[in-house]
Amino acid sequence: MNNYFDRQKRVLGEDVGDKIKKAKILIVGVGAGGNEVLKNLVLMGFGLLTIVDHDDIEDSNLSRTTLFKKSDIGKNKAIVASYVLECMSLHEKPSIIGLDKKIEEIGKQIFLEHDIVISCVDSMDARGYINDWCLRFNKPFFEMGFDKFVIQVSFFPNESPNDPCLREIIGYGNDTGKRNSCSKLKVEDNKLSYIPTIQVSAAFAGAFIATEIILFLSGESSLKNKILQYSAKIHNLLLIDVKQNKSCFNHEKTEFQFHNTRLNPFDNTFRDLLNELKNKYGSDYYVMWDEEYIYSMMCESCKKEIHIKRFKSEVYDHERWCDKCISNISYTDRIKVSAEWVMNSEMNLHNINYAFFLDLKIIDYGIKEKDVIIFNDLYDNEKKIFVLI
């Protein structure tokens, strides 16, 4: 019998030790802060971890990360971290998985499969996306950020209908980068600024989050629905209560249930899925996307049809031209939209204008393996069905 956690047990007790062994944690982002919180969790006995990060390790990362070394430059952060943590793990049967993807590229059932979610990302879009799905599935959500010597962490347990969420802090809106003023599509931005950080700030953030997870499992958390902000320069600690904003649509009163469908997204359509829900639950449903889905565009120059099959925020402005015409275009971000786009933002069985979109394969909408689609009752907007596909 090993004594890895002998001293830890004296502080936390056997019960919390058992919770640590069983807790499944999803960590999104494994930069400086992610490195620190992961190191802390593994050394305390956590070992059922899924790590998500699409970025590769750069030389500038090495002064702020504890899991990477020089020979790892160019390799994926999540994959390298998962291997190093597996070697470090003191868990009896560790399962540490690294996913080289953006969190938005993974089926949303990943949130259902974990007990705790930690966001260590600096993108507002990703933070909002993680927050929204943790809220919908009532998953405890920990979040961190730091800038120079200022560290900020927050915890939203999502236990009560009256709980606030991260949207009360960051708001709404699309923050995926610069937008073209004419087409409202993305443009390439090769001058992205990086938030200045230092290792000690990441270490503080990682320690704060790991400590709070332990206190949460012990039933002693004092950070629920609060922001903890620490300024290291003046050693000032500030604890801020976050109140729910009743106008936030995330907190609208809803009733929902889960539905496991046997339909195949590669072979079946949304018409099939809507009919299945109608036959099973005796009501009509509709799906409404958060943004427009663009099936195709006509090339701005030759009017050739260009198949897009993506949502608007995922499409770049230069895609408005076919491969042949784009080479002859300069300053494409200054050219107004003149060609036709085929797109929609909602589908139900009763509107004949949706017929074309209803008969597209489910996979054409970017529905992923183990994904979740929200359907609304056509006659009662307070009723929703989360379809697991």
Secondary structure, 3 states (H helix, E strand, C coil): CCCCCHHHHHHHHHHHHHHHHHCEEEEECCCHHHHHHHHHHHHCCCCEEEEECCCECCHHHHHHCCCCCHHHCCCEHHHHHHHHHHHHCCCCCCEEEEECCCHHHCCCHHHHCCCEEEECCCCHHHHHHHHHHHHHCCCCEEEEEEECCEEEEEEECCCCCCCCCCHHHHCCCCCCCCECCCCCCECCCCCCCCCCCCHHHHHHHHHHHHHHHHHHHCCCCCCECEEEEEECCCCEEEEEECCCCCCCHHHCCCEEEEEECCCCCCCCEHHHHHHHHHHHHCCCEEEEEEEEEEEEEECCCCCCEEEEEEEHHHCEHHHHCCHHHHCCCCCHHHCCCCCCEEEEEEEECCCHHHHHHHCCEHHHHCCCCCCEEEEEECCCCCEEEEEEC
